[in-house]
Amino acid sequence: MGQDLKYRLGGVLVIAAAVGFGWFFIMKPLQLAQAHAPEVKYDVRTFVFVPACLVFGIFFIIGGAKWPYRNAETKRFTLAGWVLMAIVLAAGGAGYWWFDHEFTALGYRVG
């Protein structure tokens, strides 16, 4: 199995993890809130983990091993890695804003 195929399969696995975590830790609490549960709990870290898995998974599926996202010698991000992290932060922030907006609209508040 070539390195490129390993990256692409890894991308598929990471996207599967994002879907699973997104379902259980974002959509399930939202469904509970829509059902007017007295208390709904969620973890803010999910809004970093799920977008990171999605962005890097898509990157690995599309690019395979062609485009390095980090320098293996210095263990630092390349330009591609920094762009990916900016996308992750933007997606995570937008996702959290949407989630918080939905919770507020349903009458819930943080704290």
C-alpha positions in Angstrom: 0.0 0.0 0.0 1.5 3.3 -1.1 1.9 6.4 1.1 -0.6 8.3 -1.0 -3.3 5.6 -0.5 -2.6 5.6 3.3 -3.2 9.4 3.4 -6.4 9.1 1.5 -7.7 6.2 3.6 -6.8 8.1 6.7 -8.8 11.0 5.4 -11.8 8.8 5.0 -11.4 7.5 8.6 -11.0 11.1 10.0 -14.2 12.2 8.2 -16.0 9.2 9.6 -14.8 10.2 13.1 -16.0 13.8 12.5 -19.4 12.6 11.4 -19.7 10.4 14.5 -18.5 13.0 16.9 -20.6 15.7 15.2 -23.7 13.5 15.5 -23.3 12.6 19.2 -21.8 15.8 20.5 -23.5 18.5 18.4 -26.7 17.2 16.8 -27.9 15.1 19.8 -27.7 18.0 22.2 -29.5 20.2 19.6 -32.2 17.5 19.3 -32.6 17.5 23.1 -32.9 21.3 23.1 -35.5 21.1 20.3 -37.4 18.6 22.4 -37.3 21.1 25.3 -35.2 19.0 27.7 -34.8 20.7 31.1 -31.0 20.5 30.8 -28.7 20.1 27.8 -25.0 19.6 28.0 -22.4 19.9 25.3 -18.6 20.3 25.0 -17.2 23.4 23.3 -14.1 21.4 22.3 -16.2 19.5 19.8 -16.4 22.7 17.8 -12.6 22.5 17.2 -12.3 18.7 16.9 -15.1 18.1 14.3 -14.1 20.9 11.9 -10.4 19.9 12.2 -11.3 16.3 11.3 -13.5 17.5 8.4 -10.9 19.9 7.0 -7.9 17.7 7.3 -9.9 14.7 6.1 -11.0 16.5 2.9 -7.4 17.7 2.5 -6.0 14.2 2.8 -8.6 12.7 0.4 -8.0 15.3 -2.3 -4.3 15.7 -1.9 -3.1 12.4 -0.5 0.6 12.7 0.2 1.2 15.3 -2.5 0.9 18.4 -0.3 2.8 18.4 3.0 0.9 20.2 5.8 3.9 20.1 8.2 7.6 20.0 8.0 8.6 16.6 9.5 12.1 17.8 10.5 11.0 20.9 12.4 7.5 19.6 13.3 6.0 23.0 12.3 3.2 23.7 9.9 3.9 24.6 6.3 1.9 27.3 4.6 -0.7 24.7 3.7 -1.0 23.7 7.3 -1.5 27.2 8.5 -4.2 27.7 5.8 -5.9 24.5 7.0 -5.8 25.7 10.6 -7.3 29.1 9.6 -10.1 27.2 7.9 -10.6 25.0 11.0 -10.8 28.0 13.2 -13.3 29.8 10.9 -15.4 26.7 10.6 -15.3 26.0 14.3 -16.2 29.6 15.2 -19.1 29.6 12.6 -20.3 26.3 13.9 -20.3 27.4 17.5 -22.0 30.7 16.6 -24.8 28.8 14.8 -25.1 26.3 17.6 -25.3 29.1 20.2 -27.8 31.0 18.1 -30.0 27.9 17.8 -29.9 27.3 21.6 -30.7 31.0 22.3 -33.6 30.8 19.9 -34.9 27.8 21.8 -34.7 29.6 25.1 -31.5 28.1 26.5 -28.5 30.0 27.9 -24.9 29.1 28.7 -23.9 29.0 32.3 
